[in-house]
Amino acid sequence: MEIKKRINVIMQGGCMICPLCHSQKKWKIKRDFAYYPHQCGIAVEDEINGIENIFVSADNKVRFIICCDTCKVAMETDSMELINKENYEKYKDEK
C-alpha cells in the first residue's frame, strides 16, 4: 500500500502585542515540511524567530504559538492561510 505524503509550504508573518507586558513581537516564517494524511495535523516543535510551535489543521490553515521576548508568555495566533507572501515580506527583515 502506498503512503502519500502531503507537502505544505508556509510563508507567513505578523506582529503580536503581548497581553501581559504589552511589548510588541514581530515574526516571520518560511518553511517547507511534509506530513502523512492519516494524521489530523502536525505540530512542529522548534523555534524559528520566536515561533515555538506550528499547527496545521486538516483544512490547510495554520496557527502559531509565539513566545514574548520580554516576559516569555506564550501567545497563539488566529488561524491563517499557509501562504501570505505580503505578510512575510513585511516582516522578513525583523530579528
N, C-alpha and C positions, 0 to 999 in steps of 0.2 A: 504494500500500500504506500502510495506516495504522500509524503507530508509536504504541504505547500506552506511556505512562509510568506508573510506579508511585510513589505518594506514601507516604512514610514519615514518621511523626511520632515524634520521640524526646523522651521526658520521663524522665530518669534522674538519679541522683545517687549519691554514695558517699563513702567515706573510704579512703585507702590509706596504708600505712606504707612509707616509702622503705627498700629493702633495704640501701642504702649508709649513709645518715646517720641513719636511724630517725626522721626527722621525719614529722609527720602532714600529709597533703594531703586536704582536703575539697573536693569538686567537685560541680557540678550542671550540667545542660544541658537546655534546652527548645528544640527546633528542628524545623522542617518543611523537607523537601527532597525532590527527585524524582530518579529515575534511570531509565534505559531497561532493559527486561528482557533485552536481548541481552548486557548486561554481567554479570559474575559478582558484582558488588557495586560499591560505590563507596567511595573514600577521600576524605574532605573535609579539605583541608589548611588549617586555620585554627586560631586559638586562641580558645577560649571558656572562660573561667575556668580556664586552665591546661591545657585539653584541646588537644593538638596534632593528633591525627588521630582520625577516626571511621571504623570499618569495619563495613559492613552486609553480612552474608552472605546467600546465596540463601535460607536458611531463616528470614529475618527476625529474626536475632539481631544484637546489636551489641556491639562491643568498642571500647575507647577506649585511646589512648596518652596518658598523663598525665605531665607534667613536674614533678619535685620543685622546690619553690621555693628550697630551700636549696642543694642540690648539682647540680641540673639533670639528674639521671639520668632517663631515660625508663622509665616503668612501664606495662605492659599489663594491663588488667582482664581478668577472666574474661568469657566470653560471657554476655550479659544479654538480657532482654526489651527490646523497644524502648520500651515504656511501663511505668514503675513510679512512679505518682504519689506513693506513700508515700515512696520514696527521694528523689524530687525535693523534696517538701515539707519533708522532714527537713533538707536541706542548702541550701534556696533562699536563706536569709539569710546564708550564708557568703560571704566575699570571697575 
